[in-house]
């Protein structure tokens, strides 16, 4: 079997989809599948090559093909540069695949704007759909899903919405949540070592948010977390809230908000952007992680990679009580708060701080649960589904 995985994505990228694509390709290749990732040759501020950036094995190929990247002019031309980029990438991809395609080749695509034209020109790809949030069916996606040979949905919420909108049979679609590489997070440094390396106080309790502060304009709830922490700032001692992630300008904005709410600068720290390979060290250094995601369409269909990373790092998770989260975590390794309830989140943080023994038990359970959600198991499940 050979897979040509095609996506109109800038890689490496600081966003989670880049990691998901690279780790998926790596896991397929681990099975002995010949994998080639086809991406546009784009301008990129990240100069490190993808395998090093993501800590991935070099067991598959990355092919960058020509496109016209004018995204730097978006402030003048709006969405036009994006459409130009997509069209030129698609044209290059079609010519490339016509030359490369063989009878045993599977075309795999997780990019709806590329999926539709691929189907128009006669390919029947495997379609991977993430975080489907459309309020009503879309004609282009209907055609693409009709022509796709199989459909992979990132969550049960995404699968249900797709089936409701497009009358997809159960035999054609499967749910494959995102995953994690437990070995990547099983680092040799102790918590004390990690704190020393990162200049984090050894004797403090560290509550942390780890991840991008927003993605594609979607609020990740960091402002909500800061406000919640501000309500208990006078009730906690020797506790620091760490917000680990970028973009840096947004981190600075949230820092100003924290100061305006009266949080002492020593009680909250914003690291700004952190390279992915440093995330395991930060997770080893902190005590508890919070996922403050607010209600909304994204919460119904998400399969957040960071959730699996928190488990693989052996962390107690404070999370909103969403059905999409309960697909993966439960009371054995998590503490749930009422979504968008600032006071309830504050009380759950206090509860954790006052019950340190509870953290040890939940940390161990997180490590055990993480083994169910590896990238390798995900790839095997998808391959089995494709071959049915």
N, C-alpha and C positions, 0 to 999 in steps of 0.2 A: 504493500500500500504506500502511496505517496500523497502527502497533503500539501497543497499550495494554500497557505493562509494569507489572505489579502485584506488589507485594511488601510484606510486613508488616515493614518495616525502619525504624529511626530513622535519618533522614538529615538533616544530616550525622552521621556517626559516626566515632569514632577507629579503628574496626575495618575490615579490608580489604574486607569485602563491600560497604560503601558506595561505595568507590572503584570496585569492579568494576561495580556497577550503573550508576553515573553515566557511566563511560567507555563502557560498552556502549551506553547510550542515545545518547550523543554520537556514537559511531561509526555507529550505524544512521541517525541524522539526517544525518550527513555524506553518506550515500548518496542523500539526497533522500526518505527515508522520513519520514512524519509520525509523530513519537514523542511519546507522553504517558506520563510516569511517575506511577503512582498509589501513594501511600504514606499511612500513617496520620498524622493530626495529633497528634503526641505531645509530651510534655514533653522538653526537650532542653537540657542544660547548654551545648552549643555554640551560640552565638548568631549566628555567621556564616551567611549563606545558602549553599546547596549549591554553586552555580556558582563563587563566589569561593573557598570552602573547598577545592574540588578542582581549581581552575584549569581549569574546563571551559568550553567554548563554550556560549552561550545559544541553542542551535539546537533545543532541544526544551522541552516544557512539563513542569512538576512540579505535580501536583494533590494537595493534602493533603485527605483526607476524614475525617469524624468517627470517633472510636472512644473507648472508655472506658479511659484509661490510669491504672491503679492500681499500676503496677510498683513505685512507691515504698513500697508496703505488703507487698512480697514477704517481708520479714524476719518478718512476722507471719502471712501467709496462704500462704506457700510458692508453689506453682505456679499457684494459683487466679487471681491477677491476670493472668498471662500468657494463660491460657485465656479470660478475660473480654476482654482486649485483642484476641486473635485472632478471637473470635466476633463482637465488635462491629465490628471492621474488615471482616471478611468480609461481614457484612450490608450495611454501607455500600457496599462495593465492588460487590456484586451489583446494588444499586439504581442505582449510578452507571453501571455498564457496560451495563445494560439501556437506559438513556437514551442512551448514547453509541455503542453497538455498531452497526456497519453491516456490509454484506456483504463489504466489502474489509478489515475490521478483523481483525488477528491479536491474540489475547490471549496474552501472554507472561508466564510466571511461574517464578521460581526458588525458591519458598518452599513446601516440601512441605505445611505445615499449612494453606496457602491453596489449594494445588493440588487437594487432595482434594475439598473442598466445591465448588470451581469446576466440577469434572467432574460432581459429583452434580446440579448444577442445569442441566446441559446444555451447558456450554462445552467446547470441545475445544482446550485451550490448547497452546502450545509449552511443554514442561516442560524447564527447565534444572536439572540435578542436580549438586550440588557435594559432593565428599568423602563419598561413600556408604560408611558404615562398619557397617551393620547385619549381625549375624551370621546372621540368617535372614530370609526374606521377610516383608513386612508387608502385611496384607490391604488396608489403606487405600491404600498406595502402589501395590499391584498394580492396584487399580481406577483410580487416577489415571493410571498409565502406560498402561493399556489404552485409556483414553478420550482421552489426549493425542494430538494429531495427529502430533507429532514430539518427539524427546527429544534434548537437548543435554547431553553429559557433559563435565565439566571436565577429565577425565584418562582415559587408557587404563585405569587401575586402576578408576576409577568405572564406566566403560563395561562392563568385563569382569564386575564384580560384579553390575551391574544385569541384564545379559544372562543370567548364570547363575541369578539368583534369579527372574526374571520371564519368561524365555523370549522376550525381545525380539528381533525380527529385525534383521539388519544394516541393512536398508533404512530402518528407523524411527529409528535412533539414530546420532549422529555425535559424535566427540570434538572439542571446541573448547577448547583450553587457554586460560588467562587471557592477558592481553597487557600492553602498555605503550605509552606515548606517548613515543617517542624525543625529540621536540622539547622536551618538558617538562623532560627531563634534560640537554639540550644547552645549558647555561647559559653566559653570557659570562664569568663569573668564572674565573680560573685557580685552581689549587690553592693558591697563595700568597694570593691574594685571599680565598678562602673561609676559609682558616685565620685570616687576620687578622680577618675579620668575626666568626668564631666563637670567637676567643681560643684557638686550638689552636696549640701550639708548632710553629714552622716547621721545625725541624731534627729532629723526631722521626718515627719510623716508626709509623703508626697502623693498628692492626688493629681492625676494628669489627664489631659486630653492630648491624644497623639493622632495627627493626620492633617490633611489640608483643611484650612479654615472655611473655604467654600469651593465649590466646583461648578463651573458653568453657571455662576450666579445663584446656585442653590445654597441656602444658609445651612450650615452644619450645626448650628445651635451654640456656638461659642459665646456669643453675647448673652444668651440665656444662662449659660453656665457661670459666667462672670457675675451676673446679677444675683444668681442664687448663692454663690459663694460669698458675695458681699453681705447677705442677710445673716450669715453666721460668723462673720469675721471676728466679732467680739466674744464668740462662744468657743473658739478653737485656739489652742496653743500649740506652738511648735509644729505647725502644719503649713505647707506651701502648695499652692495650686500652680502646676506647670502646664503651660499651653505650648505644645511642641509641634511646630509646623508653620507653613507659610500660606499665602504669599506674605512677604515681609511688611509691605505697606499696610496690609490688613491687620497683622499682628500689632503694629504700632498703634493703629486706630483702637484696637481692643485694649491695649495697655493704657491709653488715655482714658478710656471708659472706666477701667478699673480704678484708676487714680481718682476720677471724679466721683466714684461711689465710696471713696474713703478707704479702699483697701491699701494697707501699708505696702510700699514697694518691695519690702522683704518678704511679703506674704504671697506674692504672685510673680511668676517669671514667664516671659515670652521668649522662646528661643529663635523664632523665625524659621525659615526653611532649613530642613535637616535632610541630608542625603539618605537615600533608602538604606544603604549598608550600615548606617549608624543607628537606625531605628531599634535593632535588638539591644544595643547597649543602653539606650534610653529606657526601654521597657524593663530591662533588668534593674535599673536604678530606682524605678518608681514602685509605689506600694499598691495603688488601686487606680484603675482607668475608668473614665466616664465617657459615655457616648450620649451627648445631649441632643441628638437629632430631633427636630421639631416634627409635629404632625404635617402631613401633606402627601402629595402623590408619590414622592420619592420614598417615603417611609413604607408605602404599601408594596413596593416592588423591589426594594433594595436587597442586595446580598453583599453587605460591606466586607471588603477584604480585611479591613482593620479588625473586625470582630474575630476573625479566625486567627489573625496575628496575635491579638491579645490572649487568646486561648493557648496558642503555641508558646507564648512567653510565660505562661503560667500565672495569669493575672485575674484577680477578682474584678468583675465588670459591673459597673452601675449603668443601667440602660433603661430607656423608656419601654413601657410595656406594650410593644407592638407585636401583632401576630407574626410579622415577617422576621422579627428577632427570635421569637420563641420557636421558630423552625430549627434553630441552631443552639440556643442556650436555654438554661432553665435555672431554677432556684438552687441547684447544686453548685453552680459556679458564678451565679449572677444575683444582683439585687435590683429589682425593678421599681421604677417610680412612675407615677402617673404622667403621661406625656404633657408637656407644656405647663406643668404645675411646678412653679419655681420653689414654693415652700416644701413640696414633697421631695424634690431633689435635694434640697438643703438638709431635710431631716434624714434622708437616706445616707448622705455623706457623714452626718454626725453619728448615725448608727454604726457605720463602718469604723469611724475613728474610735468609738467607745467599745468596740468588740474586736480587738486585734487577733484573738485566737480564731475568729470566724474567717479571717482572711487566709490563714494557712490552709484550712480545709478546702475553701473554694479555689485557691490557687492550684492545688493538686488536682481537683476535678477538672479544671480548665485544661491542664496538660493532657489528661486522659481523653477528654472530648475532642481535642484538636486532631487526634489521630484519625477521626472519622472523616475529616475534611481536607485531606491532602490533595495537592494538584495531581499526583499520580493516580489516586483512586478516581478522581474526576475524569481524567483522560481515559482510563480503562472503561468507565461507565459509558462515556460518549462513544468510544470505539465499538463497544458491544452493541450499542443502539444503532450506530451507522450500519453495522454489518448484518443486522436482522433482515 
